[in-house]
Amino acid sequence: MKACWILALMPTTLLGQSIDEEALIRSVFADLNPTSIEQNVEFCGYIGFTADGELAYSQPTRGDEGSCLSDDPTNLELITASYHTHGGFSPGCSSELPSGTDMEGDEDEAIDGWVATPGGRLWYIDTTDMVTFQICGIGCLPSDPEFIAGDSGIIEQSYSYDDLVIKLDE
């Protein structure tokens, strides 16, 4: 009987995040990634629950070309994840992957994270296991028209923190 209960719960989560959370972040990034690309700056914020238990996101904070520090959300009681964009495409930059710093920042806050890239990839950072998973590939989110596929080399479907740091140092 327990096996049936576990199977019944499985469709509602994927890699630690809820399907509702993934749908919400896709919507947020569908609106935010084009602005991030056009202005070539990062935007960031949080996902969590309101006092009424509704899944919601905080208003995005505008960062700069290479970083973003989110404002404390006023509409969220419980924060479950961060989100941020990586700005516009820049040849030779590793903006198609979350960075070690991205993972470390989420780990320090004891939350997971979501990252949108200029190529339109969506990444999920799981800080419990310190791994990142590519939820969907090139073009699944709005992407930079200047984006050149392959500029960052081969992009795997997932990376451990250690493997990611090695990849970005290459």
C-alpha positions as a printed Julia matrix, in Angstrom:
170×3 Matrix{Float64}:
  0.0    0.0     0.0
  2.83   2.45    0.78
  4.26   2.0    -2.72
  0.96   3.22   -4.19
  1.03   6.29   -1.94
  4.57   7.13   -3.05
  3.67   6.65   -6.71
  0.66   8.92   -6.29
  2.96  11.69   -5.03
  5.62  11.31   -7.71
  3.86  13.26  -10.52
  3.71  16.4    -8.39
  7.46  16.72   -8.01
 10.42  16.52  -10.32
 13.98  16.74   -9.02
 12.81  18.32   -5.76
 10.67  21.16   -7.09
  6.93  21.12   -7.63
  5.34  21.13  -11.05
  3.49  24.3    -9.98
  6.8   25.97   -9.1
  8.26  25.02  -12.49
  5.2   26.4   -14.3
  5.44  29.63  -12.3
  9.14  30.12  -13.01
  8.68  29.43  -16.71
  6.07  32.19  -16.76
  8.33  34.58  -14.81
 11.26  33.92  -17.15
  9.07  34.17  -20.28
  8.44  37.8   -19.27
 11.81  38.59  -17.65
 14.44  36.94  -19.88
 13.8   39.23  -22.91
 14.31  42.33  -20.74
 17.41  40.83  -19.15
 18.83  40.05  -22.59
 17.94  43.45  -24.05
 19.47  45.36  -21.11
 22.32  42.81  -20.69
 21.86  42.69  -16.92
 20.82  40.04  -14.45
 17.46  40.14  -12.69
 16.78  38.13   -9.55
 14.2   37.38   -6.9
 12.57  34.66   -4.86
  9.83  32.06   -5.11
  7.85  30.96   -2.09
  4.51  31.05   -0.38
  2.35  33.96    0.7
  0.7   34.16    4.13
 -2.37  32.55    2.49
 -0.31  29.58    1.31
 -0.3   30.62   -2.35
  2.78  29.97   -4.48
  4.14  33.33   -5.64
  7.29  35.18   -6.68
  8.85  38.41   -5.5
  9.25  41.4    -7.77
 12.53  41.1    -9.67
 15.54  43.12   -8.56
 17.72  44.6   -11.32
 21.38  43.65  -10.98
 24.3   44.41  -13.25
 26.03  42.55  -16.07
 27.46  39.82  -13.86
 25.57  39.71  -10.6
 22.34  40.39   -8.77
 21.46  40.64   -5.1
 17.73  40.2    -4.49
 15.77  42.59   -2.33
 14.05  40.95    0.63
 10.57  39.98   -0.55
  7.64  41.68    1.12
  4.99  39.31   -0.26
  6.49  35.95    0.76
  6.29  34.31    4.16
  8.29  31.19    3.21
 11.02  31.31    0.57
 11.7   28.04   -1.25
 13.97  29.11   -4.12
 15.77  31.99   -5.75
 15.56  32.89   -9.41
 17.83  34.87  -11.69
 18.64  35.54  -15.31
 22.08  35.68  -16.91
 21.63  38.74  -19.14
 22.56  38.84  -22.82
 24.84  36.58  -24.8
 28.53  37.41  -24.68
 30.96  35.27  -26.73
 33.44  33.4   -24.59
 31.44  33.8   -21.36
 29.98  30.77  -19.61
 26.51  32.26  -19.23
 24.8   29.03  -20.34
 25.48  27.39  -16.99
 24.78  28.31  -13.39
 28.03  29.3   -11.7
 29.62  27.91   -8.56
 28.81  31.26   -6.98
 25.14  30.81   -7.94
 25.07  27.46   -6.18
 27.0   28.74   -3.15
 24.65  31.7    -2.72
 21.58  29.47   -2.72
 23.25  27.02   -0.35
 24.12  29.87    2.05
 20.43  30.86    2.12
 19.32  27.2     2.48
 17.13  27.42   -0.63
 17.23  25.98   -4.14
 17.5   28.08   -7.28
 16.37  28.64  -10.86
 18.53  30.13  -13.63
 17.57  31.35  -17.12
 20.32  31.7   -19.72
 20.73  33.87  -22.85
 20.35  30.71  -24.95
 16.97  30.08  -23.38
 17.96  27.21  -21.1
 16.28  26.63  -17.74
 18.38  25.23  -14.87
 17.36  24.06  -11.4
 19.87  24.16   -8.53
 19.34  21.56   -5.81
 21.38  22.7    -2.8
 20.63  19.59   -0.74
 22.79  17.53   -3.09
 24.7   20.5    -4.6
 23.79  19.56   -8.16
 22.22  21.49  -11.01
 19.88  20.04  -13.63
 19.02  21.42  -17.04
 15.22  21.35  -17.04
 15.01  22.31  -20.69
 17.51  23.21  -23.37
 18.25  25.92  -25.91
 15.2   27.96  -26.83
 12.77  26.62  -24.24
 12.71  30.14  -22.77
 13.04  33.37  -24.77
 16.62  33.61  -26.02
 19.06  36.19  -27.3
 18.98  36.46  -31.13
 22.77  36.89  -30.95
 23.21  33.58  -29.1
 25.65  31.14  -30.73
 25.0   27.51  -29.85
 28.19  25.69  -28.87
 30.06  28.82  -27.75
 30.27  27.4   -24.21
 31.31  23.97  -25.43
 29.36  20.85  -24.64
 26.69  21.46  -22.03
 25.69  18.37  -20.05
 22.21  17.76  -18.6
 23.47  18.0   -15.01
 26.54  18.9   -12.98
 27.65  18.38   -9.44
 29.06  21.49   -7.78
 32.62  20.16   -8.13
 32.15  19.21  -11.8
 30.6   22.61  -12.54
 33.52  24.49  -10.99
 35.96  22.38  -13.05
 33.93  22.97  -16.24
 33.86  26.73  -15.7
 37.62  26.83  -15.05
 38.4   25.19  -18.42
